């Protein structure tokens, strides 16, 4: 029996609450010091329903004077983190509530230290006390790139827009390898959040969404090389309406991300220009690439709530996830629905349903061909795709007026500047590629030298063995002659035993050979 979401809304009416999600389809709500887990969402002709809910009373309870401002749950739901201005509470959830929980670590497996990168070389960092007045950089957000056959990579960004990548080798005890990344030009210097966007071509390139304090979202393409280093390029920059409460919200669906504030939840669909970028890379690899204009991100307004009614909610529900997306079953078995739930006040738990095509079949097929046939030259294709963005410089022709001449000159130098940025990016990527190839050539040369030394050593050992065989042959000949003399004398004086006769026969056999 399914229950209408209206019953749950009544219990939250006029109260402060926070929301998060886990396992892509379950919801967790924090309200009145308790956690409520909601399972089995169903889209019944546009009405949200769920199969069951479980209310968990925390013991010991959170102190009354602590105001929880943020909540997040890890992917499998085994841990829920509640944070306030000066406190952090971690709740371990029973396996009976999440159906499955494993690999729970009480201590961190690895620690990533960014101090050596963010502190000046002429001074030492003395802990958090040296950062009291905000004169030094600090990490504001991070996310993780996880591929099936590679080591996970943590991407972090600090208060000044500097980015860092850390490769974590889980199969060994080696320390994490951290290196700074060169941020793209025109990237805002006041970031507050970063998210990795999942898409069909994750194994070829990654896409970052960076939210800045100036209410803008930047999408950055990260192309990896053979040594897990990334070349970053700014693909698109979206300016949102001014608001101090914009948050990037987790989305478990390909090529999409949610952006929410106190009154609006936006669904950003990046699949158009991601598909165009993949097509450009494929055409460049086949030698048929041509300059084309890419489509832009599609922004959909999923929910719009009254700003007056949500001002109080914005002060109390400033959680990391102002909205979450869940995989939702539909009463029609042929349909697949995505349900979005917002942390709203009037009504609580505002919902919206979205039907969209989230799989790019042609792109996946082309990328599968690239992976199977031309994976070794992916970086070269990415370079060709970057160069394809270069614009054609039009000649400055005669103008009818000074204003027209000034406009023509402006357009010419703007195009020249864009081409200069593209060429600089391509040059940087070419330098990285050349450095990698030189390192590979050096490694191959070292391996060849080691192989030659090994072969020479084997040849010398073979020659030494041959010399020893010749010496042994001479010693065996002398031994056999002495045995002949001894045996002839013994034969004349006494008879040999059966064992001695067998030994004598074997000696004669060996001598005959």
Number of C-alpha atoms within 10 A of each C-alpha: 6 13 16 15 18 15 10 16 16 12 11 19 15 13 13 20 28 27 26 29 27 21 15 16 19 22 23 22 19 20 15 12 15 15 21 17 20 21 18 17 24 23 20 15 9 14 13 22 21 21 13 13 17 12 13 14 12 11 8 6 9 15 8 8 6 12 16 25 18 23 26 21 20 13 12 17 25 21 18 20 14 21 17 13 10 8 10 12 13 13 14 12 15 13 13 8 16 16 10 11 15 8 6 9 7 6 6 6 8 13 8 13 11 17 14 10 14 17 14 12 9 5 7 11 15 8 9 8 8 12 13 9 7 9 8 14 17 18 19 16 16 18 17 15 19 14 11 7 7 14 16 16 22 18 22 23 24 21 19 17 21 21 18 22 23 22 22 20 16 14 7 7 10 10 13 18 13 18 15 18 17 14 18 18 11 9 19 18 14 17 24 23 25 23 23 22 22 18 22 21 19 15 16 19 19 20 25 20 19 24 23 22 17 18 19 18 25 20 23 22 20 17 22 19 17 12 9 15 18 22 20 22 21 17 16 15 18 14 11 12 11 11 13 12 17 28 24 23 23 21 22 18 17 19 25 20 23 24 23 24 23 29 23 21 27 19 21 17 20 22 22 15 19 24 21 17 21 22 18 25 28 24 17 21 19 12 11 10 18 14 14 13 10 15 14 17 19 13 16 13 14 19 20 14 16 13 14 10 15 21 14 14 21 20 13 17 25 21 24 19 24 29 31 25 28 22 19 23 20 18 13 11 7 6 11 17 18 20 22 23 24 27 31 28 26 16 18 22 23 19 21 18 19 14 10 10 10 14 14 17 11 11 19 16 11 15 22 14 13 20 15 9 10 15 14 12 13 20 21 16 24 24 20 21 24 21 20 18 18 18 14 11 13 11 9 11 9 9 12 8 9 9 10 12 15 12 12 18 15 12 15 16 12 13 17 17 12 14 18 13 15 19 16 12 20 20 14 14 23 15 12 18 17 12 12 15 13 12 12 13 12 12 12 12 12 12 12 12 12 12 12 12 12 12 12 12 11 12 12 12 12 12 11 11 12 12 12 11 12 11 11 12 12 10 11 13 12 11 11 15 12 11 14 14 10 11 14 10 10 12 10 8 8 8 10 13 9 9 9 12 12 12 12 16 12 12 15 14 10 10 12 7 6
